[in-house]
Amino acid sequence: MKKIPPQKRKNIYENVNKQFNKASDLMKLDANIKKILNTTLNEITVHFPVRMDNDQIEIFTGYRVQHNNVLGPFKGGLRYHQSVNIDEVRALASWMTIKCAIADIPFGGAKGGIKFNPSKYSKNELERVTRRFTFALGSTIGPEYDIPAPDVNTSPQIMAWILDTYIQMMPPLERKRCLHVVTGKPVEAGGSLGRNKATGQGVVFTIEEWAKENKFDLKKSTYIVQGFGNVGSWTSRLMKSCGSKLTAAEDVSGAITNPKGIDPDDLFAYAQKKNGLIAGYPKADAIDKEVFLRTKADIFIPAALENQITSETAPLLNVKLVAEGANGPTDPEGDMILKKRGIHVIPDVLCNSGGAIVSYFEWLQNKRSEFWELEEVDSKLRKKIITAYYKVKNKAKELKTDWRTAAYIVALSRLEIVYKDRGIFP
């Protein structure tokens, strides 16, 4: 059996540009607007000192890239990961612009992060890093300007620290008007019900719609999931309610399988006791990455990092549908292979937009001093994401193109109209 070569760290910003250029050429996007959308508006890099538990000082590097705000305030997550770099953040910010435009929410695209491995630091150190990063960003974020949210290795707790730090920098009279400076907060600190599961819930809503459109019975289906963090675990647990069976899972600690089925709730409970990792789960067998990717199933849900489905790995997949819970899990070469093999793809900018949509709902609730029940949040999320689903589907049919390109065209068409209506200053 041919072994998968070690994954090279590919430049995902190049992938974004290839996807953007393919869509803009097909739709004949206005050349001047293409120039604007093909670059970022602002790129902030900060280096800041933090005192560690051992009383030593470490210097951290953080980023915030603001891609576009023609539709509304910048919006996007913050990730804590050792691989964070400026090109990665540029790519993620660009995807956020596209995602918000497809979902028809009044936000632009941004993203940020700190280059470090949070698992090597204590909770107190993480708090100090987060608060110092927030202070370093200063007025480059704000509730009506740029609104961060959770991403890889960040959590509601981290959002609460950002909120608290930010409002301490405001005059006392303004502090209660700034609750919407971040989304993804704990419910008790102004967060929204349903936000924690929102990305996974959106993935499941799009899978359900795909199944309905393709007369596919989810109750008899099997699926595999890559990544068992917030998105992967929530998607798995919600797929369980559809009657689908999880047969294999993979995260940074390794891969496991049980053809008879893995209970996602039980796996989640196990992972919670093991620092969020699934390795060693006693009700499944350990397998390597290649065996995991070759696992026969109906649906593959990549919910980890970028560039997982490539020219090396796409030929291994034995599924009918790829539902992209992660950002950028498929590179352009992988896309071409999936298309040739007839494997359907629900692209990331549509499939995982539930988090952005419910972030918008949280932002609205904070602005209006409202609190919505979970049923209302889920109902509004479903309506938004399914409307976007059919916009993309219809555009793909109209232009006889793949869904990813169609999704970009839906977004770029909306952005083009706004720029033409408003004009370019001066």
N, C-alpha and C positions, 0 to 999 in steps of 0.2 A: 504494500500500500504506500503510495507516494506521500511523504511527509509535507506538511505545510511549512514553507520557509518562514524564518522569523519575520514578524511584522516590521516593516520599515515605517518610520514616522513620516507619513506623507503630509504635504502642505495642504490643509483642507481649504485654505483661502483660494488656492488654485482651482479646487473642485467647484467652489461657489462661482468663481468667475466663468468657468466652463459652462455650468448650468445656466448662469445669467446670460451669457453670450448666445447660447443655443436658443433660449426662449426669445430674447430680444431680436435676434435675426429673423426667427420664424414669424413673429408678429409685426416686424418692421417698426420697432420702437423708434420714436423721434430721436435723431442722433444727438441733439443737445441734452435731452433728458437722460439719454443713456450715459452721457459723460457724468452727469450729476450722480446717478444711481450706482455708477460703477466705482465710486470711491466713498470713503467715509467722511463725515463732516468734522468730527473732533476725535482725537486720540490722546488720552491722558495716561501717562505713566508716572507712578509715584514710588519713591523709595523711602521707607520709614523705619525707624528704630523701635524695637519692643524689648522690654526687660523680661527675661525668662525666669522660671522658678528658682534657678540656681544663681540668680542675680547677675547673670551675664546678658549682654546686649546682642541681639541679632538684628540684621537688616533684612527687610522683606521688600519684594517688588510686587506692586499691584498695578492693574490696568483697568481702565474704563474706556471702551470705544463706543462712540455715538455715531451710528451709521446715517440715519435719516429721521427727520421729525416733521415732514410735511403733513402727515395725517394727525399728529398729536404729539404729546410728550414722549421722549425716549423711554423705552421699556425693555427690560431684559435681566437675566439672571446674573448671579455672581457664583463662580466656581472656585473651590480651593483644591488645587491639584498640582503635583510636581511638574506636569507637562505644560502648564499654562504658558502661552507666549503670545506676542502681539498679533501674529497672523491667525492663530486659532481664535482669538477674541474678535478680530475683524470679521472672520467668517461667521461666527455665531451671531454677531450684531447684524450682519447682512441678512442672515436667515430670519432674524426676528422681524426685520422690516417686511419681508415677504410674508411671514406667518400672520402678522397683524393685519396686513392688507387683505389676505385671503379670508380671514375670519371676520373682516369688516368691523374691527374695533378701532377706536380713535387713538392709536398709539403708533409711534415710530419704533425703530429698532436700535437696541444697544446691548452690550454685554460687558462683563468684567470678570475679574478674578485676581487671585493671589497665587504666585508660583511657590507652592510648598506642599508638603505631605502632612495634612492635619492629623493623621493617625499617630504621628510621632510627638504630638504635643498634648499637654494636659488641658483639661477644660478651662482652667484659669488662664493658661497661655492663649488658648483659642479666643477667649473673651478679649484679652488685651490686644491681640493681633487684629481682631475684628473692629474694636473700638478705635484703634489707632489708624487703621485703614479708612474708616469712615471720616475721621477727623482730617486725614490727608486729602480725601476727595473734596471735602468742604462743600462749597456752593456749586460744584459740578454735578451734584445730584440735588433733587428737590421734588416735592409732591406734585408740582405742576410743570416740571422740567425733565427730570430723569428719575425713574422709579425702579430700583433694583428688586430682585426676587431670588428665591432659592434656585440652585442648580446643583451640579455634581458636588457632593461633600459639604453642602450647606443646608441649613435646616430652619424651621420656624424659630428655634432658639437664637440662631445667629441673626435672623431678621429682627428679632426683638432687641438684641444688643445694638444693631445699627439704628433702629428707631430711637432708642433711648439716648444714644450718643448724639444723633442728629438734633433731637429736640433740645438737648442741653446747650447746643450752639445757637439756638434761636432766642429772641427776646421772650420773656415769660408770657406776654400777651399773645404770641403767635404759636405757642407750643401745641395747643390742642387742635390747631388747624393743620398740623403736619403729620397726622396719623397715617396718611396715605403716601408717605415718602418711600415706604417699602410695602410690598405685598408678600403673601406667604407667611404672615405672622401667626403666632399662636392665637386661637380664637379669643382667649381671655384678654389678649393685648390688642384687639381690634381686627383680628383675622376673620376670614369667612369660613363658614361651614362648607365642606366639600373641596376646599382648596388643596388639602394634603393629597387627596386622591384624584385631583382634577386631570392631570396628564394621563394617568392610567385609565380614568373613566372615559376620556375622549378617545383613547386608543380603542377601547371596547365598543364605544358607540359607532366608530367607523367600521370596525370589523363586523358588527351586527348588521350594518347597512349593506356592506359588501356581501355578506352571506344572504341577505334577503334578495339583493339584486341578482345574485348568481344561483338562487334556489339551492343553497347549501345549508345543510342541517348542522348547526353548531352543537347540538346535543350529542351528536355522534362523532364530533371532531376531536383531533389531538393537536397539541401545539407544544412548541419548545420556546424557551425564553432565555435571552442572553442578557445578563445583568439582573441582580435581584435587590437593587436599591429601591428608592421610592417608586419609580415608574414600573420597574419589572415586577416588584412584589404586589403592588396595587393592581396592575393589569392582570396578573395571574389569579389573584383572589377574586377579582370581578369576573374573570372568564369562568371560574368555577361555578358561579351562579347561572351562567349560560348553559351549563351541562358539559362544557368542554374538559378534556383530560390533559393535564400537564405530564409529559413523558420524559422530558430532559430539561436541565437548567445549567447555566454556566455563569460564574462570576470571576472576579480576579483571583479567587482562591482555588478554582478548578471547576470541573464539570461533573454532573451526576446524572444518572438515568434510572428509570424504573418503567418498563413497558406497560406494567399494570396500572400505572398512574401514581403521581406524587400529589399529596394533599398540599395545596399552596399555603393554607392557613397553618398547617403543622410545620411546613418548611420555614415559614416566616417566623414562627415562634422559636424554632431551633436557631435560626440565624440571629435573632435578637439576643440570644444568650452567647453567641460566638462573634461578637463585634460586627454583626451584620453579614457574616460570611457563611456560605453553604457547605463548604468542604467538610467531610466527615459525617454528613447526614446519614443516620443509621438505616433509614428505610429506602435507600437507593444505592446503586453501585457507582463507584468512581470511574470516570472515562476520560480520555484525553480530548483535546480540542477538535481534532479531526473527526473522531467518532461522534462527538456532539454535533458537529455541523452536518454530518452524513445521516443523522437520525431521521428516519422517515416520519413525517408528520404532515398535517394539513396546513398549519400556520407556523411561521417563524416570527417571533417578536424580538428584534434586536433592541435592547433598552439599556445599552452600556455607553461606550464612547464611539467616536467617529472612525470611519474607514475600517469597518469590520467585514463588509461584503465587498471583496475586491476581485481582480482577475484570478487570484489564487483560490479564493474561498467560494466565490459564486458558483463554480461548477460542482461543488460538493453538495449543495443544498438539495433536499429531496422533499419539497413542499409545494403547495399550490399558491400560497399568499405570503408576502412579506409585509408586515404592518410595522412601520418604523416608529418605535417609541423613543429612540435616541435621536439626537441631532446629527445629521450627516453620516449615518452608519454605512451607506452605500456610496462608493466612489463611481465616477463616470464609466470606468471600464466594467465594474461589477454590474452597473445598470444595464449596459449593453448585453451582457451575458444573460441576465435575468430575462430581458425582453426576448432574446432569441430562444430561450428555453420555455417561453410562455408562462413564466411565473408572474402573477399579478403583484403589483407594489402599490401600497398606500403610502405616499411619500411623507417624510417627516414634517414638512411645513404645513401639511394638513393633519396628519395622523396624531401628532403629539401637541397640537395647538390648544388642547384643553387647559393646560396650565396657564397659558397667556390669557385665554378667555375668562377663566375664573379669577385671575389676577385683576382683570378689568372690573369684574363684578365686585371684588373686594375694595378696589379703589373707589368705585361708585358708592358703595355702602359707607365708607369712611367719609367721603365728601358730603354725603346727604345725612349723616348721623343715623343711618338705618342698619337693621340687622335682618337678613333674609333667612328663612328656614331652608333646610337642606333640600327639600322637594322643589322649592323655587329655584335654587341654584342649579340643581341637576336638570330641571326642565329647561331653563334658559340655556344651559350649556349644550344640551342635546339639540335644541333648535338652531343654535349658532353653528355648531360643527357639522350638522347634517345639511344645512343650507350651503355651507362651504363645500361639502362633499359633492353635492350635485352641480355646483358651479364648475368644479374641477372636472367632474365626469363629462359634463356637457361640452366643455371647452376641448377636452381630449377627443371626443367624438367629432366635434365640428372640424378640428384641424388635423384629425387622423394622426395624433401624436401620443406620446407616453404621458402618464399622469403627472410626473414631476414637471415636465416642460409645460404642461397645461396649467399646473398650479402656479408656476412662475408667471405665466401669461395673464392669468386672472389677476394676480397681484400687480404686475407691471402696468396693466391696462388701467387699473384704478389710480395708481400713482401718476401715470401719464395725464389722465384727465384732470387731476387736481393741479398739477404743474401748469397745464395749458390754461386752466381757468384763472389761476392766481398770477401767472406770469413769473418772471425771474427778476428779482431786485438787483440793481437799480433799473 
